[in-house]
Amino acid sequence: MKKQQTLFLAIVSCFWFAQYVYIPYQTPFLTSLGISSSMIGIIVGAYGISQMLLRLPVGVLADQAGRHKHFILTGCLCSGIASIFRIFLPNAIGFLIANLFSGMASAMWISFMVFFTNSYPKDKQAQATGKIVLFNNLGMFLGFIISTLCYSHLGMKYLCIFSILGGGFAFLLGLFIKEERPEKNNLSAKYLLSICSNKRLWMFAFIALIQQGIQMSTTMSFTTQVLKDCGASNGMVGLSSMYYMLTAVCFAAFASSKFCAKKGPKFWIPTVLLCICCYCIFVPRITWIPGIFLLQTLPGMATGILFSYATSEAMAEVPAEQKSTAMGFFQAFYAIGMTLLPILTGNIASSIHMQTAYLFLAFIALAGFIMVKIFYRK
């Protein structure tokens, strides 16, 4: 069991390495090609479109099949294929198509999550979620290290080659996953989809929408451009992304600890939402590069703690046979944020100002804080 878990967590890290190794320089690279902020917002948002459309059907199919290995292998394969488009079509259209494929790969994350958490008892689900999110973030962190070290010397093309290699290696490792052949079930799609009416699932899917949407709009895209506008070098942009991912890894490890569990989600979820609100207010208003650098701690906290707890809280009332469907709904719902918020942020930044765009995101984080406070009181 431990060997299989180690193998699987290595696959998780390779998969997310492939998905994110090019991310710190995607927006500056596209900007250097003369692509507008609104178009960049659409390209970044395209990553969420595939997820939004595919995650719920994938969840239903996974519950009906009772198996996850094929979905995991498909995700690994798509993560590598996406970067082939980035290499041979290094323009707006190529990156748009590539991000649709990357979104398709991430749509399979449902099976990664359910496959791993199913190996833990019900009372350890929050810790299991924290652990897989830890290795998820570790893969991203390794990707950011490689991109920082290589982009200035090798360019975007070689970052995409690393992405292809990461996805290919994850696929090869995935062939060695052992999965028990399940008993055939006759669960109807109607029954499986009935879990989507669960109020708790809706609430925490919305919180994840806020976290993932703001992360995709800021740290993963426009914050890198804010740094460039302040005069930051390519190396500093990469270091900023590395620092963010390092904090995300550390906070994900913290989220799976007993110390963090003492306060629990009722404390951490609203607290971190408030921190994200502050991040969105201050980042575009500070011209001091080290200050923006240090503010990257706050989205790291959101990725490590907020997302882990939002996931485990959303799944708290879900029966085992509906888990993939519920996870599909949860991930499809927050993909709406990953799609719409970068597009809206890009449009506001183009038509008004970057500060206004970030203030819009701060308002959304504040709304989430108020909603979750009311939810826990009731």
N, C-alpha and C positions, 0 to 999 in steps of 0.2 A: 504493500500500500504506500509506504513512504517513498519508494523508488518511483512509483507511478505519479505521486504528487510532485516530486522533484522534476520529473520529466515534463509534466504538464505545466508547471510554473515556468520552466525554461521556454516552452512553446509560447506561453503568454507574453513573456518578455521579448522574444524574437518577433512575435506578431506586432506588438505595439512599437517596437523599434522600427519595423518596416513602415508602419503607418505614420510615424512622426519625425523621422530623421531629417526630412526636408522642411518641416514646418517653421522653424525659427526664421528662415530666409525666404519663405514663400511670398509674403507680402512685399518686402523690399525688392525681391527679384521681379515680381510682376509690375511694381511701380517703376522700376528701371526700364521696363519695356514700354513705358508710356501708357499703361492701362489705368483707367480712372478708379477712384476709391469705390464708386458705386458698382463697377464691374467686378472689382476685387471682392466686394461684399457678396456678390452673386456666386463667384467662384468658391469662396469659403463656405457659403451657405449650401452649395451643391452637395457638400459632404454629408449634410444632414438630410437631404431630400431622399436619397436611396434608403437611408435608415428609417425615415418616416414612413415610407411606402412598404418596406419589406419586413420590418421587425415583427409586426403582429402576425402576418401569415407564417413567418418562420417559426414563431413561438407555437402557433396552433399545430403546424406540421411536426415539430419536435415532440410535443405532448402526445400526438397521435401515434408517432413512430416509437416513442419511448427511447430514442437513441439520439446521440449528439455528435458522434465522431465525424460523420459525413459533413455536417454543418461546419464543424471546426476546420476541417481540411479545406472546404470551399472558401472560408474566410481567409485562411493563410494564402491560398492561391490568388485570390482577388487582390490582396494587399500588394503582391509583387507585380501583377498585371497592370495595376494602376500606374506605377512608375514607368512602365514601358511607354505609355502615352506621354508622360512628362519629358522623356528623353527624345522621342521622335516628333513630337508636336510641342516644342517649347514656346507656346503662346497662350493666349486667353482660352481658345477653344480646346487645346490639348489639356490644359490644367482643369478646365471645366469637366471634360470627359473623365479625366483621371480621378477627380474628387468624387464623381458619381460611383466609380469603381471602388474607391477607398471607403465610401459610405456603404456600399454593398458588403465589403469585407467586415466593416464594423457592425452591420446588421446581424452577423453571425455570433456576435459577442454574447447574445442570449445563451447559446449553447455552452460557451466557455464558462459563463457564470453558474448556470444550473448544474452542469457536469461537475464542477468543483465543489459547490456548496452542498450538493447531494451526498458527498462523502463525510459530512459533518452532522452531528445530532442537532435537533431543533433549537436547543438552548445555546448552541455555539455558532448560530448563523451570522450574527454580527461580526464575530471574530473571523469567521471564514471569509466573509465579504471584505473585511479589512485586509486580509492576507492576499487575496487575489488582486485587489486594487493596488496593494503595495507593489506587486510584481508587474502589474500594468504600468504603474508610474516609473518603476525601475527601467523598463524597456524604453519608455519615452526619454528618461534621463540619459541613458546610454546613447540614444539617438541624438540628443542635443549636444552631448560631448563630441561625438563624431562630426556633427555639422559645424560646431564652433571651430574645431581643429582643422577642418578640411575645406570649408566653403571659400575662404579668401584665396586659397592656393589652387583648388581644383574646380570650383564652381558648382552650379546646381546639377549638372549632368551626373557628376560622380556621387552626389548625395542620393540621386535617384537609383544609381547602380547599387549602392549600399542597401537601399530599400528593397530592390528586387532580390538581393542575396538574403536579406533578413526574412522576407516572406517565403522564399524557397526553402530556407533552412527550417523554418517553423513547420512548413508542409511535410518535409522529410521526417522530422521528429514526430509529427502527428500520426504518421503511419504506424508508430509503435504504441499508441494509446490502446489500452485494453478496456473494452466495454462489454459488460455482460449482455447477452441477448435477452431482451425483455419479453415478458409474456404479451401476446397480442391483446390489445384492448379495443373496445368498440365505442370509445368516447366520441360523441358527436361534436361538431364544431360549435353548435348552438350552446351545448353545455359548457364547453371550454371557454367560450367567449362571455359566458354569464359572469365570470369573475371580474370583468371590466366595469361592472357597476359598483364595485367595492369603493366606498368613500375614502377609506384610508389610502388605497392604491392611487386614487386620483390626487389626493392632497400631496403626497410625497413625490408623485410623478411631476407635479407642477413645481415643487421645490427643486427637483433635479433639472427641470427645464430652465429655471432661472440660473442655476449654477453652471450648467453646461453651455447655455446660450451666452452668458457673460464671459465665460472662459474662452469660447471660440471667437467672440467679438473683440476681446481685449488681449489677453496674454498670448493667444495663438495667432493673432493677426495685427490689430491696429496699435497695440502697445509697442510692438517692434518698430512701427513707423513713427510713433511719437519719439522714441529714442533716437531714430535716425534724424528726425527734424531738429532734435536738440544737439546734434553734432556727434552722436555716438558712432564709433567705428563698427565694422562688421563683427570684429572680435568682441566688443562690448555688448552688442546685441545678442550674440551667442551666449556670452557669460550670463547675461540677464535671464535668458531662457533656461540655461543650466541651473542657475540658482533657484528659479521658480520650481523646476522639476525636482531638485534636491529637497526643497522644503515639502513638496507634495509627497515624496517618498517617506520622509521623516514623519510627517503628519499621518500618513496612511498606517505606518507602523504604530504610531501612538493610538490611532483609532481602534486598533485590534488589541490594545493592552487593557488590563484590568483597571488600571488607574483612570483611564479615559471613561471606562464603563461605569465608574462610580457616579459621575455627573450625568451620564447618559444623553440620549438624543434630545430630551426636553430642554437641556441647557445648551448643548453644543450647536444644534441646528439654528436657532434664532441668533445666537452669539456670532456665528460665522457669517450669517447673512448680513448682519450689521457691519462686520469687518469688510465685506465685499462692497457694501454701499460706500464706505469711506474710501476704499481703493478707487472706485469709479469717480469719486469727487476730486481726489487729489492728483491722480496720475497725469491728466492733460494740463494741469495747472502748475506743475512743478517743472522747472527747466533745468534743475540740478540732477544730472544723470545718476549719481550714487543714490539720491533720494528715490527715484523711480525704481532703481535696482532693489532697494530695501523693501519697497512697497510690494514687490513680487512675492513676498512672504504670505500676503493675505490670500491671493488666489491659490497659492500652494496649500494653505490651510483648508480652503474650500474643496479642492480636489481630493485631499487626503481624508479630511474628517466629514465635511458636509455630504459629499457624494456617497461615502461609505454608509453613513447613517440613514440618508434618504433611501438608499436601496434596501437596507435591512428593515427599515420601518414600513416601506411599501409592501414588502413580502410577508410581514408579520401575521396576517390573517388569511394567507393563501394556502389552500389544500395542496398536498404534494402533486396530485395528478393534473393540477392546473398551473403549476409553477412556471413552465416555459411560456404559456400563453400570457400569464400575468407579467412576466419579465419582458415579453415581447411588447405588450401594451405600454409598460413603464418606459422602456427604451425608445419606442416609437414616439411616445408623447414628448419626452425630453429632446428628441431629434427635431421637433418643431422649433424649439428654441435655438438649436444649433443651426437651423436653416434660416429662420426669420430674423433673429437678432443681429447676425452679421450683415444681412442685407439692409435692415433698417439703420444700423449704425453707419454703414458705408454711405447710404443715401443722405442721412443727416449731416455727416462729416463733409460730404461734397457740396450740399446745398446751403448749409449754415456754417457749422464750425465743429471741430473735433471735440471741444469742451462741451458743447451742447449734446453731442452724441453720447458722451460718457455720462453726462448728467441724466439723460434718459435711462441709461442702464442702472444708475444709482437709484432712481425712482422705482424701477422694477424690483431691485434687491430689497428696498425698504418695504414695498408692498408684500413681498414674500415674508419678511420678518413679522409684519402685522398679522398676516394670515395664519402663520404657524403658531404664533402666540395665542390667537383666538382658538385655534384647533385644540391645542393642549389644555387650555382652560376648560373647554367644553367636554 
